[in-house]
Amino acid sequence: MSFEGKALNPGEGEQYSVLGDAYTFKASNADTGGAYTLTEITTIGDGAPPHIHRTEEEAFYVLEGEVKVRVGENVVTGTPGSFVLIPRGVMHTFSKVGDAPAKLLVIISPPGFEQFFKEIHGVTDMDAVMDAAQRHNLEIIGPPPG
């Protein structure tokens, strides 16, 4: 499978609301020839609930603001330029620090997990989110940290 490349301006890409945060897909499975997904997340709400990806690694790169990231028992505070790698099978969560939104670039590999975000776009019912999580090899452990 070959792909042609892609260029987006700031703010461009498929946009989804995920548990109160804004997700913009910059590169998907099809765009990268099956290598990874790249998503820009603006944390407006409480962030992600503690969870475990059974089949994907995630990497966070902080663009703006400040985020608290928990990976297993370790908690780090990320500021612009900070990087956090999260191996598959490890519990993690993230939330913004303070009132200002934070912006992250998130790489997920292998790709395909973007389908979960599309599925829960705008959903506020946690039972529906939990059902979708199960279909995507995601274990949600508790409520968002905020």
FILO-626985 format. One record per residue: residue number from 1; x, y, z of N, C-alpha, C in turn. Coordinates in nm, 4 decimals, decimal comma, padded with zeros to 6 digits. Atoms other than C-alpha are relative to their C-alpha. Example, Ala and Ser with C-alpha at 12.3 -4.5 7.8 and 13.67 -1.06 7.14 Angstrom:
// FILO-626985
{miti->1 npx->00,0890 npy->-00,1190 npz->00,0000 capx->01,2300 capy->-00,4500 capz->00,7800 cpx->00,0900 cpy->00,1200 cpz->00,0000} $
{miti->2 npx->-00,0820 npy->-00,1190 npz->-00,0060 capx->01,3670 capy->-00,1060 capz->00,7140 cpx->-00,0770 cpy->00,1090 cpz->00,0730} $
// end
This chain:
// FILO-626985
{miti->1 npx->00,0845 npy->-00,1173 npz->00,0000 capx->00,0000 capy->00,0000 capz->00,0000 cpx->00,0895 cpy->00,1243 cpz->00,0000} $
{miti->2 npx->-00,0774 npy->-00,1237 npz->00,0005 capx->00,1406 capy->00,3411 capz->-00,0890 cpx->-00,0902 cpy->00,1163 cpz->00,0392} $
{miti->3 npx->00,0757 npy->-00,1193 npz->-00,0343 capx->00,0375 capy->00,6837 capz->00,0283 cpx->00,0756 cpy->00,1203 cpz->-00,0532} $
{miti->4 npx->-00,0538 npy->-00,1173 npz->00,0687 capx->00,0953 capy->01,0299 capz->-00,1128 cpx->00,0542 cpy->00,1079 cpz->00,0926} $
{miti->5 npx->-00,0384 npy->-00,1076 npz->-00,0913 capx->00,1644 capy->01,2361 capz->00,1987 cpx->-00,1198 cpy->00,0883 cpz->00,0300} $
{miti->6 npx->00,1114 npy->-00,0839 npz->-00,0444 capx->-00,0469 capy->01,5036 capz->00,3608 cpx->00,0568 cpy->00,1268 cpz->00,0618} $
{miti->7 npx->-00,0386 npy->-00,1265 npz->-00,0627 capx->-00,0174 capy->01,8686 capz->00,4629 cpx->-00,1258 cpy->00,0667 cpz->00,0537} $
{miti->8 npx->00,1131 npy->-00,0675 npz->-00,0630 capx->-00,2505 capy->02,0470 capz->00,7046 cpx->00,0470 cpy->00,1310 cpz->00,0614} $
{miti->9 npx->-00,0263 npy->-00,1266 npz->-00,0677 capx->-00,2629 capy->02,4034 capz->00,8288 cpx->-00,0470 cpy->-00,0101 cpz->00,1451} $
{miti->10 npx->00,0476 npy->00,0024 npz->-00,1390 capx->-00,3158 capy->02,4845 capz->01,1981 cpx->-00,1526 cpy->-00,0048 cpz->00,0040} $
{miti->11 npx->00,1444 npy->00,0130 npz->-00,0167 capx->-00,6648 capy->02,3814 capz->01,3064 cpx->-00,0665 cpy->-00,0939 cpz->-00,0989} $
{miti->12 npx->00,0591 npy->00,0891 npz->00,0988 capx->-00,7169 capy->02,1494 capz->01,0091 cpx->00,0131 cpy->-00,1453 cpz->00,0428} $
{miti->13 npx->00,0047 npy->00,1425 npz->-00,0288 capx->-00,7985 capy->01,7797 capz->01,0307 cpx->-00,1394 cpy->-00,0362 cpz->00,0462} $
{miti->14 npx->00,1298 npy->00,0458 npz->-00,0503 capx->-01,0961 capy->01,5676 capz->01,1297 cpx->-00,0081 cpy->00,0307 cpz->00,1483} $
{miti->15 npx->00,0108 npy->-00,0438 npz->-00,1386 capx->-01,2245 capy->01,7061 capz->01,4595 cpx->-00,1129 cpy->-00,0735 cpz->00,0720} $
{miti->16 npx->00,0942 npy->00,0754 npz->-00,0818 capx->-01,4021 capy->01,5182 capz->01,7381 cpx->00,0041 cpy->00,0510 cpz->00,1427} $
{miti->17 npx->00,0086 npy->-00,0313 npz->-00,1424 capx->-01,5222 capy->01,5941 capz->02,0898 cpx->00,0016 cpy->-00,1319 cpz->00,0758} $
{miti->18 npx->-00,0162 npy->00,1241 npz->-00,0741 capx->-01,4040 capy->01,3205 capz->02,3265 cpx->00,0044 cpy->00,0327 cpz->00,1488} $
{miti->19 npx->00,0114 npy->-00,0240 npz->-00,1443 capx->-01,5201 capy->01,3454 capz->02,6888 cpx->00,0369 cpy->00,1436 cpz->00,0371} $
{miti->20 npx->-00,0206 npy->-00,1412 npz->-00,0295 capx->-01,5079 capy->01,7253 capz->02,6751 cpx->00,1277 cpy->00,0591 cpz->-00,0554} $
{miti->21 npx->-00,1238 npy->-00,0492 npz->00,0588 capx->-01,1693 capy->01,7513 capz->02,5030 cpx->-00,0114 cpy->00,0001 cpz->-00,1520} $
{miti->22 npx->00,0027 npy->-00,0122 npz->00,1462 capx->-01,1032 capy->01,8448 capz->02,1399 cpx->00,1121 cpy->-00,0831 cpz->-00,0605} $
{miti->23 npx->-00,0955 npy->00,0870 npz->00,0687 capx->-00,9310 capy->01,5806 capz->01,9234 cpx->-00,0015 cpy->00,0350 cpz->-00,1482} $
{miti->24 npx->-00,0126 npy->-00,0271 npz->00,1429 capx->-00,8027 capy->01,6688 capz->01,5750 cpx->00,0961 cpy->-00,1026 cpz->-00,0581} $
{miti->25 npx->-00,0838 npy->00,1010 npz->00,0637 capx->-00,6736 capy->01,3820 capz->01,3634 cpx->00,0840 cpy->00,0657 cpz->-00,1073} $
{miti->26 npx->-00,0944 npy->-00,0559 npz->00,0968 capx->-00,3660 capy->01,4957 capz->01,1741 cpx->00,0438 cpy->-00,1052 cpz->-00,1018} $
{miti->27 npx->-00,0380 npy->00,1097 npz->00,0893 capx->-00,2630 capy->01,1576 capz->01,0285 cpx->-00,0628 cpy->-00,1279 cpz->00,0538} $
{miti->28 npx->00,0685 npy->00,1225 npz->-00,0397 capx->-00,4580 capy->00,8324 capz->01,0327 cpx->00,0706 cpy->-00,1219 cpz->-00,0583} $
{miti->29 npx->-00,0486 npy->00,1269 npz->00,0513 capx->-00,3929 capy->00,4701 capz->00,9509 cpx->00,0246 cpy->00,0081 cpz->-00,1512} $
{miti->30 npx->-00,0116 npy->-00,0088 npz->00,1463 capx->-00,4563 capy->00,5352 capz->00,5795 cpx->00,1083 cpy->00,0992 cpz->-00,0422} $
{miti->31 npx->-00,0987 npy->-00,1029 npz->00,0349 capx->-00,2341 capy->00,8455 capz->00,5769 cpx->00,1433 cpy->-00,0481 cpz->00,0181} $
{miti->32 npx->-00,1365 npy->00,0418 npz->-00,0341 capx->00,0688 capy->00,6668 capz->00,7259 cpx->00,0361 cpy->-00,1381 cpz->-00,0527} $
{miti->33 npx->-00,0272 npy->00,1331 npz->00,0515 capx->00,0468 capy->00,3419 capz->00,5363 cpx->-00,0015 cpy->-00,1062 cpz->00,1080} $
{miti->34 npx->00,0127 npy->00,0978 npz->-00,1073 capx->-00,0489 capy->00,1612 capz->00,8566 cpx->00,1067 cpy->00,0082 cpz->00,1073} $
{miti->35 npx->-00,1092 npy->-00,0109 npz->-00,0974 capx->00,2407 capy->00,2921 capz->01,0676 cpx->-00,0447 cpy->00,0549 cpz->00,1360} $
{miti->36 npx->00,0402 npy->-00,0651 npz->-00,1245 capx->00,0733 capy->00,5160 capz->01,3297 cpx->-00,1167 cpy->00,0940 cpz->-00,0273} $
{miti->37 npx->00,0997 npy->-00,1068 npz->00,0046 capx->-00,1986 capy->00,7716 capz->01,4061 cpx->00,0590 cpy->00,1181 cpz->00,0763} $
{miti->38 npx->-00,0442 npy->-00,1216 npz->-00,0686 capx->-00,1165 capy->01,1321 capz->01,4996 cpx->-00,1218 cpy->00,0876 cpz->00,0258} $
{miti->39 npx->00,1157 npy->-00,0787 npz->-00,0412 capx->-00,3752 capy->01,3296 capz->01,6934 cpx->00,0457 cpy->00,1178 cpz->00,0848} $
{miti->40 npx->-00,0227 npy->-00,1162 npz->-00,0856 capx->-00,3679 capy->01,6793 capz->01,8401 cpx->-00,1164 cpy->00,0059 cpz->00,0980} $
{miti->41 npx->00,1030 npy->-00,0041 npz->-00,1034 capx->-00,5560 capy->01,6901 capz->02,1702 cpx->00,0116 cpy->00,1318 cpz->00,0750} $
{miti->42 npx->00,0077 npy->-00,1187 npz->-00,0847 capx->-00,6643 capy->02,0106 capz->02,3402 cpx->-00,0838 cpy->-00,0376 cpz->00,1205} $
{miti->43 npx->00,0710 npy->00,0374 npz->-00,1218 capx->-00,7546 capy->01,9291 capz->02,6988 cpx->-00,0701 cpy->00,1228 cpz->00,0556} $
{miti->44 npx->00,0861 npy->-00,1071 npz->-00,0481 capx->-01,0411 capy->02,1552 capz->02,7917 cpx->-00,0669 cpy->-00,0451 cpz->00,1289} $
{miti->45 npx->00,0696 npy->00,0589 npz->-00,1141 capx->-01,2152 capy->01,9237 capz->03,0375 cpx->00,0959 cpy->-00,0656 cpz->00,0962} $
{miti->46 npx->-00,0748 npy->00,0689 npz->-00,1047 capx->-01,0867 capy->01,6730 capz->03,2889 cpx->00,1087 cpy->-00,0919 cpz->-00,0524} $
{miti->47 npx->-00,0998 npy->00,0912 npz->00,0546 capx->-00,8675 capy->01,4723 capz->03,0514 cpx->-00,0545 cpy->-00,1407 cpz->-00,0102} $
{miti->48 npx->00,0389 npy->00,1395 npz->00,0198 capx->-00,8719 capy->01,0971 capz->03,0057 cpx->-00,0122 cpy->-00,0734 cpz->00,1329} $
{miti->49 npx->00,0044 npy->00,0828 npz->-00,1204 capx->-00,9860 capy->00,8510 capz->03,2700 cpx->00,1179 cpy->-00,0962 cpz->00,0010} $
{miti->50 npx->-00,1077 npy->00,0996 npz->-00,0033 capx->-00,7208 capy->00,6061 capz->03,3916 cpx->-00,0397 cpy->-00,1203 cpz->-00,0863} $
{miti->51 npx->00,0322 npy->00,1072 npz->00,0931 capx->-00,6989 capy->00,3357 capz->03,1263 cpx->00,1251 cpy->-00,0747 cpz->-00,0435} $
{miti->52 npx->-00,1073 npy->00,0842 npz->00,0504 capx->-00,4905 capy->00,0615 capz->02,9698 cpx->-00,0322 cpy->-00,0364 cpz->-00,1445} $
{miti->53 npx->00,0103 npy->00,0469 npz->00,1381 capx->-00,4376 capy->00,0051 capz->02,5971 cpx->00,0637 cpy->-00,1384 cpz->-00,0052} $
{miti->54 npx->-00,0517 npy->00,1366 npz->00,0080 capx->-00,3957 capy->-00,3668 capz->02,5388 cpx->00,0813 cpy->-00,0237 cpz->-00,1274} $
{miti->55 npx->-00,0632 npy->00,0282 npz->00,1295 capx->-00,2732 capy->-00,3349 capz->02,1787 cpx->00,0746 cpy->00,1180 cpz->-00,0617} $
{miti->56 npx->-00,0667 npy->-00,1175 npz->00,0555 capx->-00,1193 capy->00,0125 capz->02,1326 cpx->00,0957 cpy->00,0635 cpz->00,0999} $
{miti->57 npx->-00,0848 npy->-00,0923 npz->-00,0756 capx->00,1677 capy->00,2295 capz->02,2532 cpx->-00,0527 cpy->00,1406 cpz->-00,0280} $
{miti->58 npx->00,0331 npy->-00,1407 npz->00,0192 capx->00,1070 capy->00,6018 capz->02,3005 cpx->00,1222 cpy->00,0833 cpz->00,0354} $
{miti->59 npx->-00,1055 npy->-00,0959 npz->-00,0327 capx->00,3489 capy->00,8924 capz->02,3001 cpx->-00,0626 cpy->00,1385 cpz->00,0023} $
{miti->60 npx->00,0516 npy->-00,1361 npz->-00,0155 capx->00,2615 capy->01,2426 capz->02,4234 cpx->00,1144 cpy->00,0992 cpz->-00,0164} $
{miti->61 npx->-00,0937 npy->-00,1112 npz->00,0109 capx->00,4451 capy->01,5578 capz->02,3210 cpx->-00,0791 cpy->00,1262 cpz->00,0304} $
{miti->62 npx->00,0750 npy->-00,1181 npz->-00,0438 capx->00,3282 capy->01,8752 capz->02,4986 cpx->00,0357 cpy->00,1187 cpz->-00,0888} $
{miti->63 npx->-00,0174 npy->-00,1179 npz->00,0847 capx->00,2790 capy->02,1722 capz->02,2663 cpx->-00,0248 cpy->00,1301 cpz->00,0765} $
{miti->64 npx->00,0400 npy->-00,1214 npz->-00,0734 capx->00,1072 capy->02,4252 capz->02,4963 cpx->-00,0551 cpy->-00,0384 cpz->00,1361} $
{miti->65 npx->00,0579 npy->00,0210 npz->-00,1317 capx->00,0063 capy->02,4567 capz->02,8589 cpx->00,0801 cpy->-00,0974 cpz->00,0836} $
{miti->66 npx->-00,0648 npy->00,0900 npz->-00,0943 capx->00,0830 capy->02,2143 capz->03,1356 cpx->-00,0936 cpy->-00,1178 cpz->00,0252} $
{miti->67 npx->00,0801 npy->00,1196 npz->-00,0245 capx->-00,0366 capy->01,8560 capz->03,1829 cpx->00,0644 cpy->-00,0859 cpz->00,1069} $
{miti->68 npx->-00,0468 npy->00,1001 npz->-00,0948 capx->-00,0110 capy->01,6008 capz->03,4588 cpx->-00,0278 cpy->-00,1345 cpz->-00,0658} $
{miti->69 npx->00,0115 npy->00,1312 npz->00,0626 capx->00,0546 capy->01,2530 capz->03,3190 cpx->00,0398 cpy->-00,1049 cpz->00,1026} $
{miti->70 npx->-00,0312 npy->00,1135 npz->-00,0878 capx->00,0388 capy->00,9380 capz->03,5276 cpx->00,0207 cpy->-00,1216 cpz->-00,0890} $
{miti->71 npx->-00,0325 npy->00,1223 npz->00,0718 capx->00,2061 capy->00,6296 capz->03,3827 cpx->00,0363 cpy->-00,1034 cpz->00,1059} $
{miti->72 npx->-00,0197 npy->00,0934 npz->-00,1089 capx->00,1743 capy->00,3353 capz->03,6183 cpx->-00,0038 cpy->00,0760 cpz->00,1315} $
{miti->73 npx->-00,0083 npy->-00,0707 npz->-00,1280 capx->00,2824 capy->00,4697 capz->03,9581 cpx->00,0741 cpy->00,1331 cpz->-00,0108} $
{miti->74 npx->-00,0766 npy->-00,1227 npz->00,0200 capx->00,4867 capy->00,7567 capz->03,8093 cpx->-00,0908 cpy->00,1138 cpz->-00,0465} $
{miti->75 npx->00,0743 npy->-00,1196 npz->00,0402 capx->00,3424 capy->01,1074 capz->03,7814 cpx->00,1010 cpy->00,1052 cpz->-00,0420} $
{miti->76 npx->-00,0871 npy->-00,1069 npz->00,0486 capx->00,5111 capy->01,3740 capz->03,5711 cpx->-00,0853 cpy->00,1186 cpz->-00,0411} $
{miti->77 npx->00,0653 npy->-00,1196 npz->00,0498 capx->00,4187 capy->01,7303 capz->03,4910 cpx->00,0717 cpy->00,0407 cpz->-00,1274} $
{miti->78 npx->-00,0572 npy->-00,0338 npz->00,1293 capx->00,4703 capy->01,8135 capz->03,1270 cpx->-00,0302 cpy->00,1439 cpz->-00,0384} $
{miti->79 npx->00,0120 npy->-00,1361 npz->00,0528 capx->00,5304 capy->02,1622 capz->02,9897 cpx->00,0422 cpy->-00,0051 cpz->-00,1467} $
{miti->80 npx->-00,0339 npy->00,0054 npz->00,1425 capx->00,5902 capy->02,2606 capz->02,6252 cpx->00,1399 cpy->-00,0572 cpz->-00,0250} $
{miti->81 npx->-00,1239 npy->00,0689 npz->00,0320 capx->00,8559 capy->02,0354 capz->02,4782 cpx->00,0178 cpy->-00,1317 cpz->00,0737} $
{miti->82 npx->-00,0096 npy->00,1253 npz->-00,0756 capx->00,7996 capy->01,7517 capz->02,7279 cpx->-00,0533 cpy->-00,1161 cpz->-00,0832} $
{miti->83 npx->00,0375 npy->00,1212 npz->00,0721 capx->00,7664 capy->01,3956 capz->02,5959 cpx->-00,0213 cpy->-00,1124 cpz->00,1002} $
{miti->84 npx->00,0284 npy->00,1150 npz->-00,0853 capx->00,6099 capy->01,0882 capz->02,7607 cpx->-00,0363 cpy->-00,1177 cpz->-00,0900} $
{miti->85 npx->00,0291 npy->00,1226 npz->00,0734 capx->00,6116 capy->00,7354 capz->02,6156 cpx->-00,0736 cpy->-00,0959 cpz->00,0923} $
{miti->86 npx->00,0823 npy->00,0893 npz->-00,0796 capx->00,3443 capy->00,4957 capz->02,7380 cpx->-00,0068 cpy->-00,1363 cpz->-00,0688} $
{miti->87 npx->00,0036 npy->00,1336 npz->00,0602 capx->00,3984 capy->00,1248 capz->02,6664 cpx->-00,1401 cpy->-00,0615 cpz->00,0083} $
{miti->88 npx->00,1283 npy->00,0714 npz->-00,0084 capx->00,0992 capy->-00,0945 capz->02,5892 cpx->-00,0030 cpy->-00,0807 cpz->00,1286} $
{miti->89 npx->00,0174 npy->00,0786 npz->-00,1212 capx->-00,0428 capy->-00,2675 capz->02,8935 cpx->00,0265 cpy->00,0747 cpz->00,1290} $
{miti->90 npx->-00,0301 npy->-00,0793 npz->-00,1201 capx->00,0477 capy->00,0156 capz->03,1345 cpx->-00,1117 cpy->00,1019 cpz->00,0228} $
{miti->91 npx->00,1044 npy->-00,0957 npz->-00,0339 capx->-00,2209 capy->00,2163 capz->03,3140 cpx->00,0548 cpy->00,1413 cpz->-00,0120} $
{miti->92 npx->-00,0409 npy->-00,1400 npz->00,0101 capx->-00,2078 capy->00,5876 capz->03,2360 cpx->-00,1224 cpy->00,0905 cpz->-00,0077} $
{miti->93 npx->00,1030 npy->-00,1024 npz->00,0090 capx->-00,4083 capy->00,9068 capz->03,2443 cpx->00,0700 cpy->00,1343 cpz->-00,0163} $
{miti->94 npx->-00,0559 npy->-00,1349 npz->00,0085 capx->-00,3568 capy->01,2761 capz->03,1756 cpx->-00,1096 cpy->00,1017 cpz->00,0243} $
{miti->95 npx->00,0927 npy->-00,1107 npz->-00,0218 capx->-00,5196 capy->01,6050 capz->03,2707 cpx->00,0781 cpy->00,1308 cpz->-00,0074} $
{miti->96 npx->-00,0644 npy->-00,1312 npz->00,0033 capx->-00,4471 capy->01,9741 capz->03,2281 cpx->00,0249 cpy->00,0459 cpz->00,1432} $
{miti->97 npx->-00,0295 npy->-00,0592 npz->-00,1302 capx->-00,2947 capy->02,1647 capz->03,5180 cpx->-00,0514 cpy->00,1431 cpz->-00,0046} $
{miti->98 npx->00,0546 npy->-00,1352 npz->-00,0038 capx->-00,4829 capy->02,4808 capz->03,6134 cpx->-00,1215 cpy->00,0149 cpz->-00,0899} $
{miti->99 npx->00,1213 npy->-00,0290 npz->00,0761 capx->-00,7616 capy->02,6493 capz->03,4204 cpx->00,0220 cpy->00,0087 cpz->-00,1502} $
{miti->100 npx->-00,0269 npy->-00,0170 npz->00,1434 capx->-00,5907 capy->02,7018 capz->03,0834 cpx->00,0049 cpy->-00,1355 cpz->-00,0695} $
{miti->101 npx->-00,0117 npy->00,1255 npz->00,0765 capx->-00,6273 capy->02,4328 capz->02,8154 cpx->00,1469 cpy->-00,0348 cpz->-00,0239} $
{miti->102 npx->-00,1324 npy->00,0468 npz->00,0401 capx->-00,3232 capy->02,2249 capz->02,7268 cpx->-00,0153 cpy->-00,0684 cpz->-00,1351} $
{miti->103 npx->00,0040 npy->00,0613 npz->00,1324 capx->-00,2365 capy->02,0981 capz->02,3795 cpx->00,1130 cpy->-00,1010 cpz->-00,0120} $
{miti->104 npx->-00,0951 npy->00,1093 npz->00,0147 capx->-00,0629 capy->01,7668 capz->02,3055 cpx->-00,0046 cpy->-00,0549 cpz->-00,1416} $
{miti->105 npx->-00,0023 npy->00,0878 npz->00,1167 capx->00,0475 capy->01,5770 capz->01,9993 cpx->00,0104 cpy->-00,1409 cpz->00,0544} $
{miti->106 npx->00,0033 npy->00,1368 npz->-00,0483 capx->-00,0294 capy->01,2101 capz->02,0525 cpx->00,0197 cpy->-00,0950 cpz->-00,1178} $
{miti->107 npx->-00,0240 npy->00,1044 npz->00,0996 capx->00,1162 capy->00,9268 capz->01,8456 cpx->-00,0503 cpy->-00,1304 cpz->00,0595} $
{miti->108 npx->00,0490 npy->00,1312 npz->-00,0415 capx->-00,0632 capy->00,5928 capz->01,8689 cpx->00,0452 cpy->-00,1009 cpz->-00,1048} $
{miti->109 npx->-00,0488 npy->00,1022 npz->00,0915 capx->00,0943 capy->00,2820 capz->01,7212 cpx->-00,0245 cpy->-00,1375 cpz->00,0609} $
{miti->110 npx->00,0402 npy->-00,0144 npz->00,1381 capx->-00,0196 capy->00,0642 capz->01,5662 cpx->-00,1261 cpy->00,0858 cpz->-00,0114} $
{miti->111 npx->00,1167 npy->-00,0852 npz->00,0190 capx->-00,2933 capy->00,2806 capz->01,4138 cpx->-00,1296 cpy->-00,0795 cpz->00,0064} $
{miti->112 npx->00,1318 npy->00,0610 npz->-00,0006 capx->-00,6635 capy->00,2118 capz->01,4149 cpx->-00,0813 cpy->00,0407 cpz->00,1212} $
{miti->113 npx->00,0718 npy->-00,0384 npz->-00,1216 capx->-00,7487 capy->00,3303 capz->01,7668 cpx->-00,0829 cpy->00,1266 cpz->-00,0213} $
{miti->114 npx->00,0801 npy->-00,1193 npz->00,0294 capx->-00,8821 capy->00,6510 capz->01,6094 cpx->-00,1477 cpy->-00,0348 cpz->-00,0182} $
{miti->115 npx->00,1403 npy->00,0421 npz->00,0154 capx->-01,1993 capy->00,4483 capz->01,5408 cpx->-00,0752 cpy->00,0101 cpz->00,1333} $
{miti->116 npx->00,0621 npy->-00,0160 npz->-00,1322 capx->-01,2682 capy->00,4497 capz->01,9170 cpx->-00,0408 cpy->00,1447 cpz->00,0211} $
{miti->117 npx->00,0312 npy->-00,1416 npz->-00,0184 capx->-01,2501 capy->00,8302 capz->01,9260 cpx->-00,1171 cpy->00,0423 cpz->-00,0882} $
{miti->118 npx->00,1126 npy->-00,0309 npz->00,0896 capx->-01,4843 capy->00,8544 capz->01,6260 cpx->-00,1304 cpy->-00,0548 cpz->00,0575} $
{miti->119 npx->00,1188 npy->00,0657 npz->-00,0530 capx->-01,7253 capy->00,6148 capz->01,7931 cpx->-00,0579 cpy->00,0733 cpz->00,1210} $
{miti->120 npx->00,0511 npy->-00,0666 npz->-00,1213 capx->-01,7477 capy->00,8127 capz->02,1189 cpx->-00,0100 cpy->00,1518 cpz->-00,0166} $
{miti->121 npx->00,0122 npy->-00,1439 npz->00,0274 capx->-01,7509 capy->01,1581 capz->01,9538 cpx->-00,1317 cpy->00,0538 cpz->00,0568} $
{miti->122 npx->00,1177 npy->-00,0651 npz->-00,0574 capx->-01,9904 capy->01,3722 capz->02,1598 cpx->-00,0760 cpy->-00,0828 cpz->00,1023} $
{miti->123 npx->00,0706 npy->00,0874 npz->-00,0944 capx->-02,0950 capy->01,0801 capz->02,3834 cpx->00,0348 cpy->00,0421 cpz->00,1424} $
{miti->124 npx->-00,0235 npy->-00,0337 npz->-00,1409 capx->-02,1380 capy->01,1690 capz->02,7513 cpx->-00,0404 cpy->-00,1131 cpz->00,0930} $
{miti->125 npx->00,0431 npy->00,1148 npz->-00,0788 capx->-02,2924 capy->00,8414 capz->02,8719 cpx->00,1178 cpy->-00,0961 cpz->00,0182} $
{miti->126 npx->-00,1184 npy->00,0826 npz->-00,0241 capx->-02,0074 capy->00,6509 capz->03,0372 cpx->-00,0244 cpy->-00,1479 cpz->-00,0272} $
{miti->127 npx->00,0279 npy->00,1395 npz->00,0349 capx->-02,1832 capy->00,3168 capz->02,9862 cpx->00,0263 cpy->-00,0239 cpz->-00,1482} $
{miti->128 npx->-00,0255 npy->00,0112 npz->00,1440 capx->-02,1693 capy->00,3765 capz->02,6092 cpx->00,1503 cpy->00,0064 cpz->-00,0279} $
{miti->129 npx->-00,1458 npy->-00,0095 npz->00,0163 capx->-01,8023 capy->00,4785 capz->02,6378 cpx->00,0651 cpy->-00,1316 cpz->00,0413} $
{miti->130 npx->-00,0557 npy->00,1271 npz->-00,0477 capx->-01,7264 capy->00,1617 capz->02,8366 cpx->-00,0247 cpy->-00,1123 cpz->-00,1009} $
{miti->131 npx->00,0302 npy->00,1006 npz->00,1024 capx->-01,8991 capy->-00,0537 capz->02,5732 cpx->00,0935 cpy->00,0149 cpz->-00,1190} $
{miti->132 npx->-00,0905 npy->-00,0253 npz->00,1127 capx->-01,6960 capy->00,1111 capz->02,2960 cpx->00,1428 cpy->-00,0368 cpz->00,0364} $
{miti->133 npx->-00,1362 npy->00,0312 npz->-00,0448 capx->-01,3761 capy->00,0736 capz->02,4998 cpx->00,0263 cpy->-00,1497 cpz->-00,0101} $
{miti->134 npx->-00,0169 npy->00,1447 npz->00,0036 capx->-01,4278 capy->-00,3004 capz->02,5297 cpx->00,0216 cpy->-00,0492 cpz->-00,1433} $
{miti->135 npx->-00,0149 npy->00,0392 npz->00,1409 capx->-01,4626 capy->-00,3308 capz->02,1499 cpx->00,1361 cpy->00,0388 cpz->-00,0576} $
{miti->136 npx->-00,1275 npy->-00,0499 npz->00,0516 capx->-01,1277 capy->-00,1484 capz->02,1071 cpx->00,1183 cpy->-00,0373 cpz->00,0900} $
{miti->137 npx->-00,1096 npy->00,0509 npz->-00,0851 capx->-00,9141 capy->-00,3444 capz->02,3599 cpx->00,0509 cpy->00,1054 cpz->00,0989} $
{miti->138 npx->-00,0323 npy->-00,1050 npz->-00,0955 capx->-00,9227 capy->-00,0544 capz->02,6054 cpx->-00,0697 cpy->-00,0306 cpz->00,1309} $
{miti->139 npx->00,0571 npy->00,0208 npz->-00,1330 capx->-00,9730 capy->-00,1041 capz->02,9772 cpx->-00,0006 cpy->00,1328 cpz->00,0749} $
{miti->140 npx->00,0140 npy->-00,1240 npz->-00,0785 capx->-01,1065 capy->00,2038 capz->03,1584 cpx->-00,0106 cpy->-00,0394 cpz->00,1459} $
{miti->141 npx->-00,0121 npy->00,0418 npz->-00,1394 capx->-01,0181 capy->00,1814 capz->03,5259 cpx->-00,0773 cpy->00,0894 cpz->00,0962} $
{miti->142 npx->00,0695 npy->-00,0893 npz->-00,0916 capx->-01,1833 capy->00,4875 capz->03,6809 cpx->-00,0392 cpy->00,1283 cpz->-00,0700} $
{miti->143 npx->00,0428 npy->-00,1279 npz->00,0577 capx->-01,3168 capy->00,8398 capz->03,6290 cpx->00,1207 cpy->00,0878 cpz->-00,0354} $
{miti->144 npx->-00,1096 npy->-00,0944 npz->00,0313 capx->-01,1094 capy->01,1245 capz->03,4767 cpx->00,0571 cpy->00,0603 cpz->00,1272} $
{miti->145 npx->-00,0686 npy->-00,0460 npz->-00,1205 capx->-00,8552 capy->01,2676 capz->03,7196 cpx->-00,0417 cpy->00,1380 cpz->00,0476} $
{miti->146 npx->00,0350 npy->-00,1384 npz->-00,0384 capx->-00,9947 capy->01,6238 capz->03,7213 cpx->-00,1062 cpy->00,0051 cpz->00,1011} $
// end
